[in-house]
Amino acid sequence: MADVTELLHSARRAVEAGDHEAALPLLDEAVTLGPNLFGVHMLRGICLSAMNRPAEGVTALQRAIELNPTSAQGHYNLGVALLAAGRPKEAEQHFRQALRLQPGYDAAADAVRSLAPPKAPAESAPVLEPVSPSPPPPPPPPEPTGPS
């Protein structure tokens, strides 16, 4: 029987190679052996999300956050999974928490910006009405022509 460290290392290599199908059973076994290990739940959540199983990914990442609530990367990854699960408001909360924990976290800042509602066009400033030209002067009176 492999230990948790070996399983996690093998699973990480599989995930990095894009072989999520191979990584998942290793991570499932690792969860059984180390149910309170942040890294196991984090990688399992990433793996499930990459396999287009966002609801399961959310559950695994929520567990990771329970184990390590100060992980900016954990909050960011949970936000990504929540977004994939169609829960953008919750996702934004986790992206913002990642930024609070790590202020320079560019990926989290980009994610928050991408979720911001589009800015309404600025209301047009009032436009000055053009000045009406002065009315033309009245025509001069007719000149008298000879005796009438």
Number of C-alpha atoms within 10 A of each C-alpha: 6 11 11 20 14 13 22 22 15 16 27 21 15 18 20 12 10 14 16 21 15 15 25 20 14 22 27 17 18 24 21 11 16 17 15 15 16 22 20 30 27 25 24 32 30 24 29 23 25 18 16 13 16 23 17 19 29 26 18 26 31 22 22 25 21 13 17 17 16 15 17 23 21 29 28 26 27 33 30 24 30 24 19 19 18 12 13 16 13 14 25 25 16 24 30 22 22 27 21 14 16 15 13 11 17 11 14 27 16 11 18 18 13 11 14 9 7 8 6 6 6 6 6 6 6 6 6 6 6 6 6 6 6 6 6 6 6 6 6 6 6 6 6 7 6 5 4 4
